[in-house]
């Protein structure tokens, strides 16, 4: 064991230098307003105070927090502002939810974008979050297991009834054998009515999935009493 100590110290020193260099080249910043923060923080203190944790129940998508305040601002930047780099700090929040809920699953799958929209955006924000969840759970990520068949209008532009019609039968499982008999964690960035989650769950169940649990970073609706992120 004493022989290993110099190697351990060298590794720790190298890691500290790498982190210092990273902070110099890419200083950690608040995901909502870009104010300087510690690397282990997602939001600055004023922004964190606006993040309200949700009271999760089994009959709805499990979410880290209510859609509002700094979390809503960060998600809009992440999704529409060409900021895939925000996948790391926002993924950290989803990791926290995963640790709290400790779902027993075999596979993590993100809600997919249509290929045309993926080409326009350059990345699938749900897949970046799903990667963090899979890493936290130590299970495989199947980023391409689900396919979106239709380039549907964005859900945010539609009413409640229109959302369900919009995504009905819009998803299919690429390789049913990959999900058959497995417990799936389905991940998206935001849930409103749950229509997208429901359509994806239907496709996975039809393909033989044993169970589907839905996680998201934010959910619209009435928040629970404030609890800073």
MDAnalysis code that builds the backbone (N, CA, C; Angstrom):
import MDAnalysis as mda
import numpy as np

u = mda.Universe.empty(687, n_residues=229, atom_resindex=np.repeat(np.arange(229), 3), trajectory=True)
u.add_TopologyAttr("name", ["N", "CA", "C"] * 229)
u.add_TopologyAttr("resid", np.arange(1, 230))
u.add_TopologyAttr("resname", ["UNK", "UNK", "UNK", "UNK", "UNK", "UNK", "UNK", "UNK", "UNK", "UNK", "UNK", "UNK", "UNK", "UNK", "UNK", "UNK", "UNK", "UNK", "UNK", "UNK", "UNK", "UNK", "UNK", "UNK", "UNK", "UNK", "UNK", "UNK", "UNK", "UNK", "UNK", "UNK", "UNK", "UNK", "UNK", "UNK", "UNK", "UNK", "UNK", "UNK", "UNK", "UNK", "UNK", "UNK", "UNK", "UNK", "UNK", "UNK", "UNK", "UNK", "UNK", "UNK", "UNK", "UNK", "UNK", "UNK", "UNK", "UNK", "UNK", "UNK", "UNK", "UNK", "UNK", "UNK", "UNK", "UNK", "UNK", "UNK", "UNK", "UNK", "UNK", "UNK", "UNK", "UNK", "UNK", "UNK", "UNK", "UNK", "UNK", "UNK", "UNK", "UNK", "UNK", "UNK", "UNK", "UNK", "UNK", "UNK", "UNK", "UNK", "UNK", "UNK", "UNK", "UNK", "UNK", "UNK", "UNK", "UNK", "UNK", "UNK", "UNK", "UNK", "UNK", "UNK", "UNK", "UNK", "UNK", "UNK", "UNK", "UNK", "UNK", "UNK", "UNK", "UNK", "UNK", "UNK", "UNK", "UNK", "UNK", "UNK", "UNK", "UNK", "UNK", "UNK", "UNK", "UNK", "UNK", "UNK", "UNK", "UNK", "UNK", "UNK", "UNK", "UNK", "UNK", "UNK", "UNK", "UNK", "UNK", "UNK", "UNK", "UNK", "UNK", "UNK", "UNK", "UNK", "UNK", "UNK", "UNK", "UNK", "UNK", "UNK", "UNK", "UNK", "UNK", "UNK", "UNK", "UNK", "UNK", "UNK", "UNK", "UNK", "UNK", "UNK", "UNK", "UNK", "UNK", "UNK", "UNK", "UNK", "UNK", "UNK", "UNK", "UNK", "UNK", "UNK", "UNK", "UNK", "UNK", "UNK", "UNK", "UNK", "UNK", "UNK", "UNK", "UNK", "UNK", "UNK", "UNK", "UNK", "UNK", "UNK", "UNK", "UNK", "UNK", "UNK", "UNK", "UNK", "UNK", "UNK", "UNK", "UNK", "UNK", "UNK", "UNK", "UNK", "UNK", "UNK", "UNK", "UNK", "UNK", "UNK", "UNK", "UNK", "UNK", "UNK", "UNK", "UNK", "UNK", "UNK", "UNK", "UNK", "UNK", "UNK", "UNK", "UNK", "UNK", "UNK", "UNK"])
u.atoms.positions = np.array([
    [0.813, -1.226, 0.000],
    [0.000, 0.000, 0.000],
    [0.842, 1.270, 0.000],
    [1.987, 1.356, 0.838],
    [2.808, 2.562, 0.820],
    [3.343, 2.882, -0.565],
    [3.606, 1.811, -1.378],
    [4.135, 2.040, -2.718],
    [3.122, 2.754, -3.612],
    [1.845, 2.601, -3.303],
    [0.808, 3.226, -4.117],
    [0.630, 4.694, -3.786],
    [1.062, 5.097, -2.607],
    [0.792, 6.460, -2.166],
    [1.340, 7.534, -3.117],
    [2.595, 7.425, -3.604],
    [3.082, 8.452, -4.530],
    [2.236, 8.565, -5.789],
    [1.741, 7.409, -6.278],
    [0.918, 7.427, -7.482],
    [-0.425, 8.101, -7.205],
    [-0.990, 7.836, -6.030],
    [-2.263, 8.457, -5.657],
    [-2.099, 9.968, -5.538],
    [-1.010, 10.383, -4.884],
    [-0.754, 11.819, -4.721],
    [-0.531, 12.481, -6.068],
    [0.184, 11.785, -6.963],
    [0.427, 12.337, -8.297],
    [-0.877, 12.479, -9.073],
    [-1.759, 11.473, -8.925],
    [-3.053, 11.536, -9.615],
    [-3.893, 12.700, -9.103],
    [-3.946, 12.855, -7.776],
    [-4.728, 13.936, -7.184],
    [-4.182, 15.301, -7.598],
    [-2.856, 15.414, -7.650],
    [-2.245, 16.674, -8.068],
    [-2.570, 16.973, -9.518],
    [-2.495, 15.957, -10.382],
    [-2.797, 16.146, -11.796],
    [-4.256, 16.544, -11.993],
    [-5.142, 15.942, -11.196],
    [-6.563, 16.274, -11.309],
    [-6.810, 17.708, -10.865],
    [-6.139, 18.143, -9.798],
    [-6.301, 19.513, -9.320],
    [-5.814, 20.508, -10.357],
    [-4.685, 20.192, -11.006],
    [-4.159, 21.074, -12.058],
    [-5.115, 21.134, -13.242],
    [-5.672, 19.970, -13.608],
    [-6.609, 19.924, -14.735],
    [-7.849, 20.756, -14.437],
    [-8.350, 20.665, -13.211],
    [-9.532, 21.444, -12.846],
    [-9.228, 22.934, -12.847],
    [-8.066, 23.304, -12.354],
    [-7.678, 24.719, -12.340],
    [-7.557, 25.254, -13.757],
    [-6.988, 24.441, -14.653],
    [-6.854, 24.851, -16.051],
    [-8.220, 24.988, -16.703],
    [-9.115, 24.041, -16.398],
    [-10.465, 24.099, -16.949],
    [-11.198, 25.337, -16.471],
    [-11.036, 25.680, -15.193],
    [-11.692, 26.874, -14.647],
    [-11.143, 28.147, -15.289],
    [-9.878, 28.103, -15.681],
    [-9.276, 29.267, -16.326],
    [-9.771, 29.422, -17.756],
    [-9.816, 28.298, -18.482],
    [-10.234, 28.340, -19.887],
    [-11.746, 28.466, -20.044],
    [-12.480, 27.857, -19.125],
    [-13.944, 27.887, -19.178],
    [-14.487, 28.068, -17.762],
    [-14.496, 29.306, -17.268],
    [-14.921, 29.560, -15.888],
    [-16.359, 29.100, -15.654],
    [-16.622, 28.408, -14.550],
    [-17.998, 27.975, -14.269],
    [-18.914, 29.178, -14.089],
    [-20.113, 29.079, -14.671],
    [-21.050, 30.196, -14.634],
    [-22.454, 29.689, -14.353],
    [-23.284, 30.541, -13.805],
    [-24.686, 30.213, -13.532],
    [-25.372, 29.806, -14.831],
    [-26.116, 28.718, -14.796],
    [-26.789, 28.212, -15.988],
    [-27.893, 29.138, -16.479],
    [-28.339, 30.051, -15.615],
    [-29.437, 30.944, -16.000],
    [-28.966, 32.332, -16.397],
    [-27.922, 32.862, -15.709],
    [-27.545, 34.263, -15.948],
    [-26.069, 34.465, -16.226],
    [-25.271, 33.408, -16.181],
    [-23.835, 33.467, -16.461],
    [-23.007, 34.159, -15.383],
    [-23.583, 34.410, -14.220],
    [-22.787, 34.946, -13.119],
    [-21.778, 33.885, -12.669],
    [-20.602, 34.281, -12.198],
    [-19.600, 33.295, -11.749],
    [-20.136, 32.451, -10.589],
    [-19.855, 31.161, -10.630],
    [-20.243, 30.245, -9.549],
    [-19.114, 29.259, -9.327],
    [-19.165, 28.540, -8.204],
    [-18.261, 27.423, -7.991],
    [-18.611, 26.307, -8.960],
    [-17.611, 25.481, -9.293],
    [-17.853, 24.429, -10.282],
    [-18.886, 23.408, -9.805],
    [-19.108, 23.284, -8.515],
    [-20.101, 22.332, -8.019],
    [-21.477, 22.959, -7.858],
    [-21.673, 24.168, -8.374],
    [-22.963, 24.844, -8.310],
    [-23.548, 25.001, -9.713],
    [-24.864, 24.896, -9.821],
    [-25.548, 25.074, -11.098],
    [-26.004, 26.515, -11.268],
    [-26.504, 27.107, -10.186],
    [-27.015, 28.477, -10.229],
    [-26.294, 29.349, -9.202],
    [-26.242, 30.653, -9.487],
    [-25.773, 31.593, -8.478],
    [-26.828, 31.669, -7.367],
    [-26.482, 32.279, -6.257],
    [-27.393, 32.280, -5.110],
    [-28.735, 32.944, -5.410],
    [-28.777, 34.135, -6.063],
    [-30.081, 34.740, -6.361],
    [-30.944, 33.870, -7.284],
    [-30.315, 33.242, -8.288],
    [-31.080, 32.387, -9.197],
    [-31.548, 31.110, -8.504],
    [-30.680, 30.520, -7.673],
    [-31.056, 29.297, -6.964],
    [-32.280, 29.509, -6.093],
    [-32.429, 30.728, -5.564],
    [-33.569, 31.021, -4.694],
    [-34.895, 30.972, -5.436],
    [-34.870, 31.012, -6.768],
    [-36.111, 30.987, -7.553],
    [-36.505, 29.586, -7.990],
    [-35.660, 28.592, -7.696],
    [-35.936, 27.210, -8.097],
    [-36.746, 26.528, -7.006],
    [-37.923, 26.042, -7.373],
    [-38.857, 25.457, -6.406],
    [-39.030, 23.965, -6.686],
    [-38.643, 23.135, -5.740],
    [-38.767, 21.691, -5.892],
    [-40.230, 21.275, -5.954],
    [-40.502, 20.205, -6.677],
    [-41.861, 19.703, -6.831],
    [-42.152, 18.590, -5.828],
    [-43.434, 18.398, -5.557],
    [-43.883, 17.261, -4.751],
    [-44.287, 16.162, -5.731],
    [-43.436, 15.150, -5.893],
    [-43.680, 14.103, -6.883],
    [-44.641, 13.050, -6.358],
    [-45.506, 12.600, -7.248],
    [-46.434, 11.514, -6.940],
    [-46.298, 10.451, -8.023],
    [-46.651, 9.193, -7.724],
    [-46.442, 8.105, -8.679],
    [-47.237, 8.223, -9.973],
    [-48.308, 9.019, -9.988],
    [-49.169, 9.062, -11.165],
    [-48.801, 10.166, -12.148],
    [-47.600, 10.751, -12.038],
    [-47.177, 11.793, -12.967],
    [-45.663, 11.691, -13.168],
    [-45.162, 12.355, -14.238],
    [-43.702, 12.332, -14.424],
    [-42.965, 12.864, -13.203],
    [-41.932, 12.181, -12.795],
    [-41.127, 12.650, -11.671],
    [-40.220, 13.778, -12.162],
    [-40.224, 14.896, -11.457],
    [-39.486, 16.076, -11.889],
    [-38.594, 16.589, -10.775],
    [-37.493, 17.244, -11.162],
    [-36.626, 17.849, -10.169],
    [-37.275, 19.080, -9.547],
    [-37.911, 19.914, -10.382],
    [-38.468, 21.168, -9.874],
    [-39.588, 21.645, -10.781],
    [-40.286, 22.674, -10.310],
    [-41.330, 23.301, -11.108],
    [-40.695, 24.120, -12.228],
    [-41.394, 24.217, -13.338],
    [-40.913, 25.006, -14.470],
    [-41.168, 26.479, -14.171],
    [-40.106, 27.179, -13.886],
    [-40.214, 28.593, -13.557],
    [-38.885, 29.120, -13.088],
    [-38.787, 30.426, -12.915],
    [-37.589, 31.046, -12.388],
    [-36.342, 30.721, -13.185],
    [-35.249, 30.533, -12.472],
    [-33.959, 30.296, -13.109],
    [-33.924, 28.982, -13.882],
    [-34.653, 27.963, -13.400],
    [-34.643, 26.681, -14.107],
    [-35.279, 26.823, -15.479],
    [-36.390, 27.549, -15.570],
    [-37.030, 27.776, -16.868],
    [-36.100, 28.549, -17.798],
    [-35.425, 29.567, -17.255],
    [-34.501, 30.364, -18.068],
    [-33.358, 29.496, -18.589],
    [-32.817, 28.645, -17.711],
    [-31.711, 27.781, -18.120],
    [-32.155, 26.767, -19.166],
    [-33.341, 26.205, -18.994],
    [-33.834, 25.219, -19.953],
    [-34.099, 25.845, -21.313],
    [-34.577, 27.061, -21.338],
    [-34.797, 27.746, -22.621],
    [-33.469, 28.000, -23.328],
    [-32.448, 28.388, -22.574],
    [-31.126, 28.588, -23.165],
    [-30.575, 27.257, -23.679],
    [-30.751, 26.214, -22.886],
    [-30.270, 24.875, -23.220],
    [-30.933, 24.360, -24.496],
    [-32.226, 24.588, -24.599],
    [-33.011, 23.994, -25.684],
    [-32.998, 24.829, -26.956],
    [-33.096, 26.141, -26.818],
    [-33.246, 26.996, -27.991],
    [-32.070, 27.942, -28.227],
    [-31.137, 28.018, -27.286],
    [-30.068, 29.003, -27.384],
    [-28.733, 28.462, -27.816],
    [-28.721, 27.270, -28.420],
    [-27.474, 26.654, -28.875],
    [-26.464, 26.554, -27.734],
    [-26.921, 25.970, -26.607],
    [-26.073, 25.834, -25.423],
    [-26.021, 24.379, -24.952],
    [-25.486, 23.490, -25.769],
    [-25.376, 22.100, -25.310],
    [-24.481, 21.963, -24.088],
    [-23.597, 22.969, -23.848],
    [-22.722, 22.925, -22.680],
    [-23.504, 22.928, -21.376],
    [-24.756, 23.412, -21.419],
    [-25.582, 23.422, -20.215],
    [-26.074, 22.023, -19.845],
    [-25.826, 21.059, -20.721],
    [-26.185, 19.684, -20.389],
    [-25.453, 19.174, -19.159],
    [-24.218, 19.671, -18.934],
    [-23.464, 19.210, -17.756],
    [-24.078, 19.711, -16.453],
    [-24.264, 21.033, -16.266],
    [-24.845, 21.473, -14.993],
    [-26.297, 21.037, -14.814],
    [-27.088, 21.074, -15.882],
    [-28.484, 20.655, -15.742],
    [-28.569, 19.142, -15.526],
    [-27.657, 18.416, -16.133],
    [-27.588, 16.977, -15.871],
    [-27.263, 16.689, -14.417],
    [-26.498, 17.584, -13.789],
    [-26.190, 17.443, -12.361],
    [-27.469, 17.480, -11.527],
    [-28.420, 18.330, -11.927],
    [-29.698, 18.400, -11.209],
    [-30.477, 17.096, -11.378],
    [-30.458, 16.556, -12.589],
    [-31.178, 15.303, -12.824],
    [-30.526, 14.162, -12.052],
    [-29.203, 14.198, -11.928],
    [-28.520, 13.197, -11.115],
    [-29.044, 13.235, -9.680],
    [-29.292, 14.449, -9.168],
    [-29.822, 14.573, -7.817],
    [-31.179, 13.917, -7.682],
    [-32.042, 14.111, -8.691],
    [-33.359, 13.481, -8.664],
    [-33.232, 11.968, -8.713],
    [-32.324, 11.483, -9.535],
    [-32.101, 10.037, -9.644],
    [-31.652, 9.464, -8.301],
    [-30.743, 10.175, -7.625],
    [-30.288, 9.691, -6.318],
    [-31.426, 9.667, -5.304],
    [-32.294, 10.666, -5.347],
    [-33.411, 10.739, -4.399],
    [-34.423, 9.614, -4.631],
    [-34.767, 9.394, -5.882],
    [-35.836, 8.442, -6.205],
    [-35.323, 7.015, -6.364],
    [-34.048, 6.867, -6.689],
    [-33.403, 5.555, -6.834],
    [-34.254, 4.552, -7.623],
    [-34.599, 4.879, -8.874],
    [-35.403, 3.937, -9.655],
    [-34.615, 2.678, -10.010],
    [-35.285, 1.556, -10.010],
    [-34.656, 0.293, -10.398],
    [-34.978, 0.058, -11.865],
    [-34.000, 0.303, -12.732],
    [-34.218, 0.198, -14.176],
    [-33.043, -0.538, -14.818],
    [-33.271, -0.974, -16.053],
    [-32.243, -1.681, -16.815],
    [-31.650, -0.823, -17.921],
    [-32.362, 0.232, -18.293],
    [-31.998, 0.989, -19.480],
    [-32.550, 2.407, -19.359],
    [-31.780, 3.390, -19.857],
    [-32.250, 4.776, -19.893],
    [-32.424, 5.190, -21.351],
    [-33.569, 5.791, -21.652],
    [-33.892, 6.203, -23.023],
    [-34.372, 7.651, -23.010],
    [-33.835, 8.506, -23.884],
    [-34.331, 9.877, -23.977],
    [-35.512, 9.980, -24.939],
    [-36.360, 10.961, -24.721],
    [-37.395, 11.283, -25.702],
    [-36.681, 11.813, -26.946],
    [-36.941, 11.245, -28.124],
    [-36.168, 11.633, -29.308],
    [-36.725, 12.879, -30.007],
    [-35.840, 13.528, -30.752],
    [-36.237, 14.573, -31.684],
    [-36.419, 13.950, -33.064],
    [-37.221, 14.596, -33.896],
    [-37.289, 14.168, -35.292],
    [-35.931, 14.452, -35.935],
    [-35.470, 13.598, -36.854],
    [-34.158, 13.812, -37.472],
    [-33.965, 15.214, -38.053],
    [-35.028, 15.785, -38.621],
    [-34.881, 17.126, -39.190],
    [-34.617, 18.155, -38.098],
    [-35.345, 18.048, -36.993],
    [-35.139, 18.996, -35.891],
    [-33.790, 18.761, -35.214],
    [-33.374, 17.504, -35.136],
    [-32.066, 17.198, -34.567],
    [-30.960, 17.825, -35.419],
    [-31.114, 17.756, -36.729],
    [-30.121, 18.351, -37.623],
    [-30.085, 19.872, -37.463],
    [-31.250, 20.480, -37.279],
    [-31.309, 21.932, -37.106],
    [-30.670, 22.366, -35.788],
    [-30.975, 21.640, -34.701],
    [-30.490, 22.019, -33.372],
    [-29.060, 21.552, -33.151],
    [-28.717, 20.409, -33.713],
    [-27.371, 19.886, -33.564],
    [-27.199, 18.945, -32.388],
    [-28.186, 18.851, -31.524],
    [-28.122, 17.961, -30.368],
    [-29.537, 17.767, -29.820],
    [-29.720, 16.660, -29.116],
    [-30.987, 16.384, -28.447],
    [-30.792, 16.659, -26.961],
    [-31.435, 17.701, -26.460],
    [-31.245, 18.081, -25.063],
    [-31.657, 16.963, -24.112],
    [-32.685, 16.196, -24.464],
    [-33.118, 15.085, -23.612],
    [-32.045, 14.005, -23.540],
    [-31.333, 13.792, -24.650],
    [-30.283, 12.770, -24.661],
    [-29.115, 13.170, -23.760],
    [-28.780, 14.462, -23.715],
    [-27.706, 14.915, -22.840],
    [-28.079, 14.708, -21.374],
    [-29.343, 14.973, -21.041],
    [-29.797, 14.736, -19.670],
    [-29.855, 13.240, -19.360],
    [-30.303, 12.462, -20.333],
    [-30.405, 11.012, -20.134],
    [-29.031, 10.398, -19.904],
    [-28.014, 10.948, -20.540],
    [-26.647, 10.448, -20.346],
    [-26.243, 10.590, -18.879],
    [-26.589, 11.737, -18.274],
    [-26.267, 11.950, -16.862],
    [-27.005, 10.954, -15.976],
    [-28.274, 10.694, -16.289],
    [-29.062, 9.749, -15.498],
    [-28.503, 8.338, -15.607],
    [-28.141, 7.931, -16.824],
    [-27.598, 6.592, -17.025],
    [-26.266, 6.429, -16.295],
    [-25.448, 7.475, -16.341],
    [-24.154, 7.419, -15.661],
    [-24.345, 7.309, -14.148],
    [-25.307, 8.045, -13.614],
    [-25.567, 8.002, -12.175],
    [-26.066, 6.629, -11.746],
    [-26.893, 6.002, -12.571],
    [-27.468, 4.699, -12.235],
    [-26.539, 3.538, -12.580],
    [-25.566, 3.787, -13.452],
    [-24.682, 2.712, -13.872],
    [-25.353, 1.706, -14.787],
    [-26.284, 2.195, -15.627],
    [-26.972, 1.316, -16.579],
    [-26.769, 1.874, -17.985],
    [-27.015, 1.066, -19.026],
    [-26.793, 1.527, -20.392],
    [-27.747, 2.652, -20.796],
    [-27.252, 3.510, -21.680],
    [-28.057, 4.536, -22.325],
    [-28.351, 4.083, -23.743],
    [-29.623, 4.043, -24.117],
    [-30.018, 3.679, -25.479],
    [-30.569, 4.935, -26.148],
    [-29.650, 5.779, -26.620],
    [-30.037, 7.104, -27.120],
    [-30.875, 7.044, -28.392],
    [-30.784, 5.935, -29.130],
    [-31.514, 5.848, -30.403],
    [-32.572, 4.754, -30.377],
    [-32.963, 4.321, -29.203],
    [-33.948, 3.237, -29.120],
    [-35.315, 3.657, -29.624],
    [-35.692, 4.904, -29.327],
    [-36.968, 5.439, -29.791],
    [-36.741, 6.328, -31.006],
    [-37.685, 6.284, -31.927],
    [-37.630, 7.110, -33.134],
    [-38.908, 7.931, -33.224],
    [-38.754, 9.217, -33.540],
    [-39.922, 10.072, -33.767],
    [-40.237, 10.033, -35.260],
    [-41.407, 9.512, -35.591],
    [-41.779, 9.304, -36.986],
    [-42.190, 10.583, -37.694],
    [-42.842, 11.478, -36.952],
    [-43.357, 12.705, -37.571],
    [-42.682, 13.922, -36.965],
    [-42.389, 14.911, -37.808],
    [-41.825, 16.168, -37.327],
    [-42.977, 17.043, -36.839],
    [-43.467, 16.718, -35.651],
    [-44.665, 17.362, -35.115],
    [-44.375, 18.793, -34.680],
    [-45.413, 19.658, -34.690],
    [-45.232, 21.012, -34.158],
    [-44.780, 20.947, -32.703],
    [-44.023, 21.944, -32.265],
    [-43.538, 21.962, -30.898],
    [-44.704, 22.012, -29.923],
    [-44.637, 21.163, -28.899],
    [-45.714, 21.054, -27.928],
    [-46.007, 22.386, -27.237],
    [-44.976, 23.211, -27.055],
    [-45.152, 24.468, -26.332],
    [-46.106, 25.418, -27.035],
    [-46.327, 25.179, -28.339],
    [-47.203, 26.073, -29.099],
    [-48.657, 25.621, -29.093],
    [-48.962, 24.492, -28.454],
    [-50.292, 23.887, -28.550],
    [-51.011, 23.863, -27.210],
    [-52.352, 23.732, -27.285],
    [-53.165, 23.582, -26.100],
    [-53.123, 22.155, -25.599],
    [-53.751, 21.917, -24.440],
    [-53.696, 20.595, -23.806],
    [-54.224, 19.491, -24.709],
    [-55.423, 19.662, -25.283],
    [-55.998, 18.614, -26.128],
    [-55.181, 18.421, -27.401],
    [-54.686, 19.519, -27.954],
    [-53.906, 19.442, -29.188],
    [-52.587, 18.707, -28.967],
    [-52.026, 18.826, -27.774],
    [-50.748, 18.164, -27.503],
    [-50.872, 16.650, -27.634],
    [-51.953, 16.090, -27.101],
    [-52.123, 14.639, -27.158],
    [-52.318, 14.169, -28.592],
    [-53.115, 14.902, -29.355],
    [-53.326, 14.553, -30.756],
    [-52.034, 14.694, -31.550],
    [-51.269, 15.702, -31.227],
    [-50.044, 16.014, -31.954],
    [-49.037, 14.869, -31.907],
    [-48.898, 14.234, -30.736],
    [-47.863, 13.200, -30.584],
    [-48.404, 11.774, -30.613],
    [-49.709, 11.614, -30.785],
    [-50.284, 10.269, -30.823],
    [-49.671, 9.457, -31.969],
    [-49.164, 8.294, -31.656],
    [-48.535, 7.380, -32.616],
    [-47.357, 8.020, -33.344],
    [-46.712, 8.977, -32.699],
    [-45.584, 9.667, -33.339],
    [-44.253, 8.973, -33.080],
    [-44.242, 7.956, -32.209],
    [-42.981, 7.306, -31.826],
    [-43.034, 5.802, -32.080],
    [-41.885, 5.251, -32.372],
    [-41.781, 3.806, -32.559],
    [-40.427, 3.355, -32.016],
    [-40.383, 2.107, -31.559],
    [-39.129, 1.536, -31.067],
    [-38.341, 0.980, -32.238],
    [-37.069, 1.379, -32.346],
    [-36.228, 0.981, -33.467],
    [-35.954, -0.524, -33.460],
    [-35.626, -1.067, -32.293],
    [-35.303, -2.489, -32.176],
    [-36.027, -3.041, -30.948],
    [-37.218, -3.608, -31.112],
    [-37.993, -4.101, -29.972],
    [-37.229, -5.054, -29.063],
    [-36.314, -5.842, -29.610],
    [-35.570, -6.789, -28.775],
    [-34.738, -6.067, -27.712],
    [-34.364, -4.827, -27.994],
    [-33.521, -4.082, -27.062],
    [-34.269, -3.648, -25.809],
    [-35.616, -3.558, -25.896],
    [-36.399, -3.098, -24.743],
    [-37.291, -4.186, -24.164],
    [-37.432, -5.283, -24.872],
    [-38.358, -6.335, -24.435],
    [-37.965, -6.878, -23.063],
    [-38.938, -6.846, -22.136],
    [-38.723, -7.369, -20.798],
    [-37.901, -6.468, -19.893],
    [-37.564, -5.270, -20.342],
    [-36.701, -4.390, -19.554],
    [-37.475, -3.269, -18.874],
    [-36.911, -2.824, -17.772],
    [-37.463, -1.681, -17.039],
    [-36.765, -0.427, -17.544],
    [-37.554, 0.503, -18.057],
    [-37.011, 1.657, -18.768],
    [-37.183, 2.938, -17.954],
    [-36.123, 3.745, -17.924],
    [-36.230, 5.120, -17.426],
    [-36.261, 6.025, -18.649],
    [-37.394, 6.699, -18.857],
    [-37.603, 7.587, -19.995],
    [-37.359, 9.016, -19.537],
    [-36.505, 9.760, -20.252],
    [-36.064, 11.078, -19.802],
    [-36.399, 12.154, -20.822],
    [-36.899, 13.300, -20.312],
    [-37.103, 14.490, -21.146],
    [-36.737, 15.710, -20.318],
    [-36.688, 16.863, -20.961],
    [-36.312, 18.066, -20.224],
    [-37.485, 18.656, -19.457],
    [-38.650, 18.788, -20.121],
    [-39.817, 19.417, -19.501],
    [-41.067, 18.593, -19.782],
    [-41.949, 18.507, -18.803],
    [-43.254, 17.864, -18.992],
    [-44.348, 18.863, -18.650],
    [-45.350, 18.931, -19.506],
    [-46.488, 19.820, -19.249],
    [-47.735, 18.981, -19.002],
    [-48.329, 18.477, -20.067],
    [-49.498, 17.606, -19.903],
    [-49.100, 16.144, -19.754],
    [-47.864, 15.823, -20.109],
    [-47.432, 14.426, -20.088],
    [-47.752, 13.688, -21.370],
    [-48.236, 14.422, -22.395],
    [-48.651, 13.779, -23.638],
    [-47.482, 13.103, -24.349],
    [-46.340, 13.770, -24.399],
    [-45.172, 13.185, -25.071],
    [-44.697, 11.941, -24.329],
    [-44.619, 12.021, -23.027],
    [-44.236, 10.861, -22.232],
    [-45.202, 9.697, -22.472],
    [-46.494, 9.997, -22.505],
    [-47.503, 8.942, -22.694],
    [-47.337, 8.262, -24.048],
    [-47.099, 9.062, -25.091],
    [-46.938, 8.497, -26.428],
    [-45.681, 7.627, -26.499],
    [-44.602, 8.078, -25.878],
    [-43.371, 7.281, -25.863],
    [-43.563, 6.007, -25.050],
    [-44.228, 6.134, -23.905],
    [-44.483, 4.957, -23.064],
    [-45.310, 3.927, -23.828],
    [-46.319, 4.384, -24.549],
    [-47.153, 3.458, -25.330],
    [-46.305, 2.674, -26.330],
    [-45.395, 3.369, -27.000],
    [-44.545, 2.707, -27.993],
    [-43.633, 1.680, -27.330],
    [-43.091, 2.032, -26.164],
    [-42.186, 1.110, -25.465],
    [-42.927, -0.110, -24.930],
    [-44.110, 0.109, -24.384],
    [-44.902, -1.006, -23.857],
    [-45.335, -1.932, -24.995],
    [-45.742, -1.343, -26.114],
    [-46.128, -2.159, -27.263],
    [-44.958, -3.002, -27.757],
    [-43.748, -2.484, -27.591],
    [-42.561, -3.220, -28.024],
    [-42.119, -4.265, -26.996],
    [-42.806, -4.305, -25.843],
    [-42.520, -5.335, -24.864],
    [-41.804, -4.894, -23.609],
    [-41.636, -3.581, -23.410],
    [-40.983, -3.112, -22.188],
    [-41.767, -3.578, -20.969],
    [-41.046, -3.986, -19.936],
    [-41.680, -4.479, -18.716],
    [-42.302, -3.350, -17.906],
    [-41.612, -2.215, -17.850],
    [-42.098, -1.072, -17.082],
    [-41.425, 0.182, -17.632],
    [-42.108, 1.326, -17.520],
    [-41.553, 2.589, -17.984],
    [-41.770, 3.639, -16.907],
    [-40.664, 4.206, -16.413],
    [-40.707, 5.294, -15.432],
    [-40.276, 6.565, -16.138],
    [-40.965, 7.676, -15.872],
    [-40.673, 8.918, -16.572],
    [-40.073, 9.960, -15.639],
    [-38.923, 10.495, -16.042],
    [-38.228, 11.534, -15.287],
    [-38.029, 12.754, -16.179],
    [-38.138, 13.933, -15.595],
    [-37.839, 15.159, -16.325],
    [-37.187, 16.149, -15.371],
    [-36.618, 17.189, -15.935],
    [-35.973, 18.187, -15.097],
    [-37.000, 19.150, -14.510],
    [-38.015, 19.497, -15.297],
    [-39.011, 20.458, -14.824],
    [-40.406, 20.033, -15.255],
    [-41.377, 20.374, -14.416],
    [-42.770, 20.071, -14.715],
    [-43.587, 21.328, -14.461],
    [-44.491, 21.637, -15.373],
    [-45.344, 22.792, -15.175],
    [-46.438, 22.454, -14.178],
    [-47.081, 23.482, -13.644],
    [-48.145, 23.276, -12.664],
    [-47.830, 23.958, -11.363],
    [-48.654, 23.694, -10.351],
    [-48.481, 24.331, -9.060],
    [-47.269, 23.784, -8.318],
    [-46.327, 24.632, -7.912],
    [-45.156, 24.162, -7.178],
    [-45.464, 23.886, -5.731],
    [-44.611, 23.091, -5.114],
    [-44.695, 22.849, -3.676],
    [-44.004, 23.996, -2.947],
    [-44.047, 24.052, -1.613],
    [-43.344, 25.103, -0.886],
    [-41.880, 25.192, -1.286],
    [-41.357, 26.400, -1.301],
    [-40.029, 26.654, -1.848],
    [-38.956, 25.836, -1.164],
    [-38.054, 25.319, -1.999],
    [-36.855, 24.641, -1.507],
    [-35.755, 24.903, -2.529],
    [-34.756, 25.692, -2.215],
    [-33.729, 26.066, -3.186],
    [-33.005, 24.858, -3.756],
    [-32.604, 24.996, -5.035],
    [-31.842, 23.918, -5.685],
    [-30.393, 23.986, -5.261],
])
